């Protein structure tokens, strides 16, 4: 087995938390043998102790192979969480002639940081006092230097230094702004927490949506209905950054007095219908209002004049 095999072994990430929070709980090792043969993957601890066999000897070809470690080791007949510290993922490869090559890649189990959450998950930073900020909560198992970063794709748009925080539940607030002081544009972002502790550096992240787009109505200027029947007025709402919007229609008579409030509920932006049964013949004004998941109210209310014959 050629020593070139060592160059084709990659570990997805060397620092893992393996604490069950869904963040960096596993590590994937990928390798590509130079020729057909067999391979075995193991977790190795201090003193070359085998902590777990991830695979028995199995046939492999000269193509990419991958094995995932879930952060657990063997304890008799059961699997338990690996203790914190450095381990190695070992790949032993043999060709058909019996020649072998062994490659190891280090991984660190570090549970300093975990269990992140973000509230609210949809925000509308615009200075109106409604959903302008996002609180990112997490847990530390030991003291660590913490930073919070606003990330979009591969770009870091803002870094907030929270300083050295103690073990226990913690929270850092993002004020809705990017570097330079401007509010973030509408779109999808990640808020990434990084902890630098005695064991190394770990990061966790949570997605957040910035929605600064106010719902926009398209309603008919006028509509008609027959007394004794339910009036149905078709309309549409546009909002590209909110999965649902809540629409309420205020109904007033010719004198401007409130007659009814129609709650159309939350629905996916697009076409919809307002259904209301007029109590008498006459002319009514239907004023459409909307609010989205980011707390944005409509930029301009939709108004329809309904004549009931």
C-alpha positions in Angstrom: 0.0 0.0 0.0 1.6 3.3 -1.1 2.5 5.9 1.4 0.7 8.4 -0.9 -2.5 7.2 0.8 -1.6 9.4 3.7 -2.0 12.5 1.5 -5.6 11.5 0.7 -6.9 11.2 4.3 -9.0 14.2 5.5 -10.9 14.9 8.7 -14.0 17.1 8.4 -13.2 19.0 11.6 -10.6 18.2 14.3 -12.5 19.8 17.2 -15.8 18.2 18.2 -18.2 18.8 21.1 -20.1 15.4 21.0 -22.6 16.7 23.6 -25.9 15.9 21.8 -26.8 19.5 20.9 -26.7 18.8 17.1 -23.6 21.1 16.7 -20.3 19.5 15.8 -21.3 16.2 17.4 -19.6 14.0 14.8 -16.5 13.9 12.8 -16.2 12.5 9.3 -12.9 11.0 8.0 -12.6 10.5 4.3 -9.8 8.6 2.5 -9.1 7.2 -0.9 -6.9 4.1 -1.2 -4.4 4.0 -4.1 -5.7 0.5 -5.1 -8.2 -2.2 -4.2 -7.8 -3.8 -0.8 -9.3 -3.8 2.7 -9.5 -1.1 5.4 -10.4 -0.7 9.0 -11.2 2.5 10.9 -10.7 2.9 14.7 -10.7 5.5 17.4 -7.4 5.4 19.3 -6.7 6.9 22.7 -3.5 7.3 24.8 -1.0 4.5 24.7 -2.5 3.3 21.4 -5.5 2.0 23.2 -8.4 1.1 20.9 -11.4 3.0 22.2 -13.7 1.8 19.4 -13.7 0.0 16.1 -15.7 2.2 13.7 -15.5 -0.5 11.0 -14.2 -4.1 10.8 -12.0 -5.0 7.9 -13.9 -4.3 4.8 -13.3 -4.3 1.1 -12.5 -1.0 -0.5 -11.7 0.1 -4.0 -9.6 3.0 -5.3 -12.4 5.5 -4.8 -13.3 7.9 -2.0 -14.4 6.3 1.2 -15.9 7.9 4.3 -16.6 6.9 7.9 -18.4 9.1 10.5 -17.6 9.0 14.2 -20.5 10.0 16.4 -18.3 11.0 19.4 -18.9 7.7 21.3 -16.5 5.0 22.4 -17.0 1.4 23.5 -17.6 0.5 27.2 -18.1 -3.2 27.2 -21.1 -4.0 25.1 -22.4 -0.4 25.1 -21.4 2.9 23.6 -20.8 5.9 25.8 -19.8 9.5 25.2 -16.0 9.9 24.8 -14.3 11.9 27.5 -12.9 15.3 26.7 -9.4 15.4 25.3 -7.4 14.3 22.2 -8.0 11.1 20.3 -6.9 9.8 16.9 -9.0 8.4 14.1 -6.9 5.6 12.6 -7.2 4.2 9.1 -5.3 1.0 8.3 -5.3 -0.1 4.7 -4.1 -3.3 3.1 -3.7 -4.1 -0.6 -4.3 -7.5 -2.1 -0.7 -8.5 -1.7 -0.8 -7.9 2.0 1.1 -4.6 2.1 -0.3 -2.2 4.7 -0.3 1.5 5.5 -1.6 3.2 8.7 -2.7 6.8 8.8 -3.9 8.8 11.9 -5.7 12.1 12.2 -6.2 13.8 15.5 -9.5 15.0 16.9 -10.3 16.8 20.1 -13.5 16.3 22.1 -14.2 19.7 23.7 -17.5 20.3 25.4 -16.7 23.9 26.4 -19.5 25.4 24.3 -22.9 24.0 23.3 -26.7 24.2 23.1 -27.1 27.5 21.2 -30.5 29.1 20.6 -31.5 32.4 19.0 -34.5 34.6 19.8 -36.2 35.8 17.8 -35.3 33.7 14.8 -36.8 36.4 12.5 -35.9 40.0 13.2 -36.5 43.4 11.6 -33.6 45.7 12.6 -34.8 49.2 11.7 -34.8 51.1 14.9 -38.5 50.9 15.6 -38.1 49.0 18.8 -39.8 45.8 17.4 -37.6 42.8 16.9 -34.6 45.0 16.4 -32.2 42.7 18.3 -31.5 38.9 18.6 -30.3 37.3 21.8 -28.1 34.2 21.2 -28.0 31.9 24.3 -25.6 29.1 24.9 -23.9 27.1 27.7 -20.3 27.0 28.8 -18.8 24.2 30.8 -15.8 26.3 31.7 -14.5 29.9 31.4 -13.8 30.9 27.9 -13.2 34.0 25.7 -16.4 34.4 23.6 -17.1 36.2 20.4 -20.3 36.5 18.4 -20.1 36.8 14.6 -22.7 37.7 12.0 -22.0 35.5 9.0 -23.5 35.4 5.5 -22.1 32.6 3.3 -18.3 32.9 3.8 -18.3 36.5 4.8 -18.1 37.7 8.4 -20.1 41.0 8.5 -19.7 41.8 12.2 -17.8 40.5 15.2 -18.8 41.3 18.7 -16.4 40.6 21.5 -18.3 39.4 24.6 -15.1 39.0 26.7 -14.3 36.2 29.1 -17.4 34.5 30.4 -17.8 32.0 33.2 -19.3 28.5 33.1 -23.0 28.2 32.9 -25.9 29.7 30.8 -24.8 32.8 28.9 -26.2 35.1 26.3 -24.9 37.7 23.8 -27.1 40.1 22.0 -26.7 41.2 18.3 -28.0 44.7 17.7 -29.1 44.0 14.1 -26.1 45.9 12.7 -23.1 45.1 10.5 -19.7 46.6 10.8 -19.9 50.3 10.2 -23.2 50.8 12.1 -25.7 50.2 9.3 -28.7 47.8 9.8 -28.3 44.4 8.1 -30.1 43.9 4.8 -33.0 41.5 4.5 -31.9 37.9 4.0 -30.5 34.8 5.7 -27.6 34.9 8.1 -25.9 32.8 10.7 -25.0 34.0 14.2 -21.9 32.1 15.2 -20.6 31.9 18.8 -16.9 31.0 19.2 -15.4 30.1 22.6 -11.6 30.0 23.2 -11.0 27.9 26.3 -8.4 25.8 27.9 -9.0 22.9 25.6 -9.1 24.8 22.3 -11.5 26.7 20.1 -15.1 25.6 19.4 -17.9 27.2 17.5 -21.7 26.8 17.3 -24.1 28.7 15.2 -27.8 29.4 14.6 -29.6 30.7 11.5 -31.5 34.0 11.7 -33.6 35.8 9.1 -33.5 39.5 8.7 -36.8 40.8 7.3 -37.0 44.5 6.8 -39.5 44.2 4.0 -43.0 45.6 4.8 -45.9 43.5 3.3 -47.4 45.1 0.2 -51.0 44.8 -0.8 -52.7 44.6 -4.2 -56.4 45.1 -3.7 -59.2 46.2 -6.1 -60.3 49.8 -5.8 -63.9 48.7 -5.8 -66.1 45.6 -5.5 -69.8 44.8 -5.3 -71.9 42.3 -3.5 -75.5 41.3 -3.1 -77.2 41.8 0.3 -77.9 38.6 2.1 -74.9 36.9 0.6 -71.2 36.8 1.7 -69.1 39.3 0.0 -65.8 38.0 -1.3 -63.0 40.4 -2.2 -59.9 38.9 -3.8 -56.5 40.5 -2.9 -52.8 39.6 -2.8 -49.9 40.2 -0.4 -46.2 40.3 -1.4 -43.5 39.6 1.2 -40.4 37.7 0.0 -38.7 37.4 3.4 -41.6 36.1 5.6 -43.1 32.6 5.3 -46.5 33.9 6.4 -48.3 37.2 7.0 -51.3 38.0 9.2 -54.0 40.1 7.5 -56.8 42.0 9.2 -59.5 43.9 7.4 -61.3 46.8 9.1 -64.8 47.5 7.8 -66.4 50.9 8.1 -69.7 52.3 6.8 -70.4 55.5 4.8 -70.3 57.6 8.0 -66.8 56.2 8.8 -68.1 54.2 11.8 -66.5 50.8 12.4 -68.7 48.0 11.5 -66.6 44.8 11.7 -63.1 43.4 11.9 -62.3 40.5 9.7 -59.4 38.3 10.9 -58.0 36.6 7.8 -55.3 34.8 9.9 -51.8 33.9 8.9 -51.2 32.6 5.4 -48.4 32.3 2.8 -47.9 35.5 0.8 -49.8 35.5 -2.4 -53.4 35.5 -3.5 -56.2 35.3 -0.9 -59.9 36.2 -0.4 -61.6 38.3 2.3 -65.0 36.9 3.1 -67.6 39.1 5.0 -71.4 39.1 5.2 -72.7 42.7 5.1 -75.4 43.5 7.6 -77.3 45.9 5.3 -77.2 47.5 1.9 -74.9 50.4 1.4 -71.4 51.4 0.8 -68.5 50.1 2.9 -64.8 50.8 3.1 -62.6 47.8 3.6 -59.1 48.7 4.9 -56.5 45.9 4.6 -53.7 45.7 7.2 -50.9 43.1 7.5 -48.0 42.2 9.7 -45.3 39.7 8.9 -43.2 37.4 11.1 -40.5 40.1 11.4 -43.0 42.4 13.0 -43.2 44.7 9.9 -46.6 46.3 9.2 -47.7 47.0 5.7 -46.1 50.0 4.0 -49.5 51.2 2.8 -52.9 49.9 3.7 -55.0 48.5 0.9 -58.5 50.1 0.5 -61.5 48.7 -1.3 -64.9 50.4 -1.6 -67.6 47.7 -1.4 -71.1 48.5 -2.7 -73.8 46.2 -1.4 -77.0 46.1 -3.5 
